[in-house]
Amino acid sequence: MSTIMIQQQNELAKIIKRYTVKDGVHSTAIPSLFFIRDSNADVPRHGVYKPSLCLVVQGVKEVWLSQEHFRYSPANYLVASVHLPVTAQVTVATPDVPYLGFRLEFTPSQILEVLHQSEFRFNMTEDSKRAMFVSQMEMSLLDAVTRLVGLLDNPVDIPMLAPLFTKEILYRVLQGENGIILKQMVMEGNSIHQIKDVIEQIIHNYDRSFRIEELAEIANMSVSSFHRHFKEVTAMSPIQFQKQLRLQEARRLLLTESADATDVAFRVGYESPSQFSREYSRMFGSPPRQDIKRLRV
């Protein structure tokens, strides 16, 4: 990174520190903008990334999408173009130099608006690509991010300028080496766009059973083509995708409601409590009761 970019990162870190007094995820006065702070390298955490731009302002973070590994630091940025169940871990952080993260969520309509107002060209027939990527940080993107974050010190400007700066940020990402992935995500007739529709269907109905033919029909694809494109986009099969969503929601319910494991298994869509326990142990490393006890401690 250049000296100017390092100085800009340091300025960004100072602002984020002011708005993150303690560890955790912090919402801001800009509804789609979140800051993350961690004072120590932590254990892997499971969650679902919404369509978003993620920056590490200080520290290092690693993300696993199924078996695929992504590592990013202040020198680059990560984008999730659709909802994706992931495992994430802060690997470099100390109390003196905490991990500081920036997450800007966006919608397909915002991407489409930028495309319509620009002169981007791209190949509609290009093959499906992974919906998550890491790209090298550019000064133009960092500058737009800094201006967006700076609005928090002048909240009266947020209603007018936050949408403009957000649009500029998305424009810079679309200009980047992996911008084609966001472009394909919003264009009808493209395989990523078709898979996105299926992902949204599973996300909102994770607890019900789907026939693969039903999902392929939503995507307007043959079963074999749907399987191939879904795995290219998400790095997992539709069944694996749904399973991760179910198990993550089960863990959340067990942790927040002190619910019975068998009851939770049925609530998230399992028909067999023993199968639920096996798959839960495989994903989180121990059976539900032991895992939740460990988390609470």
C-alpha positions in Angstrom: 0.0 0.0 0.0 1.2 3.6 -0.7 2.0 6.0 2.0 -1.1 8.0 1.2 -3.4 5.0 1.5 -1.8 4.0 4.8 -2.5 7.6 6.1 -6.1 7.3 4.9 -6.5 3.9 6.6 -5.2 5.4 9.9 -7.6 8.3 9.6 -10.4 5.8 9.0 -9.3 3.8 12.0 -9.5 6.8 14.3 -13.1 7.6 13.2 -14.2 3.9 13.7 -12.5 3.8 17.1 -14.6 6.7 18.3 -17.8 4.9 17.3 -16.8 1.5 18.7 -16.0 2.0 22.4 -16.4 -1.8 23.1 -16.1 -5.0 21.1 -18.9 -6.2 18.9 -20.9 -5.1 15.9 -22.1 -1.5 16.0 -24.9 0.1 13.9 -24.4 3.7 12.8 -26.5 6.7 11.8 -26.2 5.4 8.2 -28.7 2.5 8.2 -26.6 0.2 5.9 -23.3 0.9 7.5 -21.9 -1.2 10.4 -18.6 -1.2 12.3 -17.0 -4.2 14.0 -14.4 -4.2 16.8 -12.5 -7.1 18.3 -9.7 -6.7 20.9 -8.4 -10.2 20.5 -8.0 -12.8 17.8 -11.1 -14.9 18.3 -12.6 -18.4 17.6 -14.4 -19.0 14.3 -17.9 -17.6 14.2 -20.7 -18.8 12.0 -23.2 -16.4 10.3 -24.9 -15.4 7.1 -23.3 -12.6 5.1 -25.8 -10.3 3.4 -24.9 -8.7 0.1 -22.2 -6.3 1.4 -18.8 -4.7 1.0 -16.5 -5.7 3.9 -13.2 -3.8 4.8 -10.6 -4.6 7.4 -9.4 -1.2 8.5 -7.1 -2.7 11.2 -6.1 -6.3 11.7 -6.7 -9.5 9.6 -9.9 -11.5 9.0 -10.4 -14.9 7.4 -13.6 -16.3 6.0 -14.6 -19.8 4.9 -17.3 -20.4 2.3 -17.8 -24.1 2.6 -14.2 -25.3 2.0 -13.1 -22.2 0.2 -10.8 -19.8 2.2 -10.7 -16.0 1.9 -8.2 -13.8 3.8 -8.3 -10.0 3.8 -6.6 -7.1 5.5 -6.3 -3.3 4.9 -4.7 -4.1 1.6 -7.9 -5.5 0.1 -11.6 -5.9 0.5 -14.2 -8.6 0.5 -17.6 -8.6 -1.3 -20.5 -11.0 -0.8 -22.9 -10.5 -3.7 -25.7 -12.7 -2.4 -26.7 -14.1 1.0 -24.0 -16.7 2.0 -23.6 -18.9 5.1 -20.0 -18.5 6.2 -17.5 -19.1 9.0 -15.4 -16.0 9.9 -12.5 -15.5 12.2 -10.5 -12.5 13.3 -6.9 -13.7 13.3 -4.9 -10.6 14.0 -6.0 -8.3 16.9 -4.8 -7.1 20.3 -6.3 -4.9 23.0 -3.8 -2.1 22.0 -4.4 -2.6 18.2 -7.9 -4.0 17.9 -9.4 -5.4 14.8 -11.6 -2.7 13.2 -14.0 -3.7 10.4 -16.4 -1.8 8.1 -19.4 -3.4 6.5 -21.7 -1.6 4.0 -24.8 -3.6 3.0 -26.3 -3.0 -0.4 -29.3 -4.2 -2.5 -29.6 -5.4 -6.1 -31.6 -2.3 -6.9 -28.7 -0.1 -5.9 -26.3 -2.0 -8.1 -28.8 -1.8 -11.0 -29.2 2.0 -10.5 -25.4 2.5 -10.8 -25.3 0.3 -13.9 -28.1 2.2 -15.6 -26.4 5.6 -14.9 -23.0 4.4 -16.1 -21.6 3.0 -19.3 -20.4 -0.4 -18.0 -20.3 -3.1 -20.6 -20.1 -6.8 -19.9 -20.6 -10.2 -21.4 -24.1 -11.6 -20.5 -23.0 -15.1 -21.5 -20.0 -15.2 -19.2 -20.0 -18.3 -17.0 -21.2 -18.2 -13.4 -18.6 -17.1 -10.8 -18.2 -17.4 -7.1 -20.5 -14.9 -5.3 -17.8 -14.0 -2.8 -14.5 -12.5 -3.8 -11.5 -10.6 -2.4 -10.0 -7.7 -4.5 -7.1 -5.3 -4.0 -7.9 -2.0 -2.4 -7.8 1.0 -4.6 -7.2 4.6 -3.5 -10.4 5.8 -5.3 -12.5 3.3 -3.3 -10.8 4.0 0.0 -11.3 7.7 -0.5 -15.1 7.2 -1.1 -15.3 5.0 2.0 -13.6 7.6 4.1 -15.9 10.3 3.0 -19.0 8.1 3.8 -17.7 7.4 7.3 -16.8 11.0 7.8 -20.5 11.9 7.5 -21.0 10.4 11.0 -19.3 13.5 12.4 -21.8 15.7 10.4 -25.1 13.8 10.7 -27.1 16.7 9.1 -25.4 15.8 5.8 -26.3 12.1 5.9 -29.7 12.2 4.2 -28.3 14.1 1.2 -24.7 12.7 0.9 -24.8 9.1 2.2 -26.7 7.9 -0.9 -24.3 9.7 -3.2 -21.2 8.3 -1.5 -22.7 4.8 -1.3 -23.4 5.0 -5.0 -19.8 6.0 -5.6 -18.5 3.2 -3.5 -20.5 0.6 -5.5 -19.4 2.3 -8.7 -15.7 1.8 -7.7 -16.4 -1.9 -6.8 -18.0 -2.4 -10.1 -15.0 -0.9 -11.8 -12.7 -3.4 -9.9 -11.2 -6.6 -11.2 -14.3 -8.7 -9.9 -17.0 -6.1 -10.7 -18.5 -8.5 -13.3 -19.8 -10.6 -10.4 -22.0 -7.8 -9.1 -23.1 -6.9 -12.7 -24.2 -10.5 -13.4 -26.0 -10.7 -10.1 -28.6 -8.1 -11.1 -29.1 -8.7 -14.8 -32.0 -10.9 -15.8 -31.2 -13.9 -17.9 -27.8 -14.4 -16.2 -27.1 -17.6 -14.3 -26.0 -15.7 -11.2 -29.2 -13.7 -11.2 -31.2 -16.9 -11.5 -29.3 -18.6 -8.7 -29.8 -15.5 -6.5 -33.6 -16.0 -6.8 -33.2 -19.6 -5.5 -31.0 -18.5 -2.7 -33.6 -15.9 -1.5 -36.2 -18.6 -1.6 -34.1 -20.9 0.6 -33.2 -18.1 2.9 -36.8 -17.2 3.6 -38.0 -20.8 3.8 -35.0 -22.7 5.3 -37.3 -24.8 7.5 -39.3 -26.4 4.7 -38.3 -29.2 2.4 -37.6 -28.5 -1.2 -37.5 -30.8 -4.2 -34.5 -30.2 -6.4 -36.9 -30.0 -9.3 -38.8 -27.2 -7.6 -35.6 -25.1 -7.1 -34.4 -25.8 -10.7 -37.8 -24.5 -11.9 -37.4 -21.3 -9.9 -34.0 -20.8 -11.6 -35.5 -21.7 -15.0 -32.8 -24.4 -15.5 -32.5 -28.1 -15.9 -31.7 -30.0 -12.8 -28.2 -30.8 -13.8 -27.5 -27.2 -14.9 -29.0 -25.8 -11.7 -26.8 -28.1 -9.6 -23.7 -27.0 -11.4 -24.4 -23.3 -11.4 -25.6 -23.3 -7.7 -22.3 -24.9 -6.6 -20.2 -22.5 -8.8 -21.9 -19.5 -7.2 -22.1 -20.7 -3.5 -19.3 -23.3 -3.3 -21.9 -25.8 -1.9 -24.9 -27.8 -3.0 -28.5 -26.6 -2.3 -28.8 -29.2 0.4 -25.5 -28.1 2.1 -26.6 -24.5 1.8 -29.9 -25.1 3.5 -28.3 -27.3 6.1 -25.9 -24.5 7.2 -28.8 -22.1 7.5 -30.8 -24.5 9.6 -28.0 -25.3 12.0 -27.0 -21.7 12.4 -30.6 -20.8 13.3 -30.8 -23.8 15.6 -27.7 -22.6 17.5 -29.1 -19.1 17.8 -32.4 -20.4 19.2 -30.6 -22.7 21.7 -28.5 -19.8 22.8 -31.1 -17.1 23.1 -34.2 -19.0 24.2 -32.8 -21.9 26.3 -35.0 -24.2 24.2 -34.9 -28.0 24.1 -32.7 -29.4 21.4 -35.4 -31.7 20.1 -37.9 -28.9 19.8 -35.4 -26.7 18.0 -34.6 -29.5 15.6 -38.2 -29.7 14.5 -38.6 -25.9 14.4 -35.7 -25.5 11.9 -37.0 -28.3 9.7 -35.4 -31.5 10.9 -37.6 -34.6 11.1 -35.0 -36.7 13.1 -33.5 -35.3 16.3 -30.7 -37.8 16.1 -29.8 -36.6 12.6 -29.9 -33.0 13.9 -27.5 -33.8 16.7 -25.1 -35.6 14.4 -25.0 -32.7 11.9 -24.9 -30.1 14.6 -21.8 -31.9 16.1 -20.2 -32.1 12.7 -20.6 -28.4 12.1 -19.9 -26.9 15.5 -17.6 -29.5 17.0 -19.8 -30.9 19.9 -23.5 -31.9 20.5 -26.0 -29.1 21.1 -26.0 -29.2 24.9 -22.3 -29.2 25.2 -21.8 -26.5 22.6 -24.3 -24.1 24.1 -22.8 -24.6 27.6 -19.4 -23.8 26.2 -20.6 -20.6 24.5 -22.4 -19.4 27.6 -19.2 -19.9 29.7 
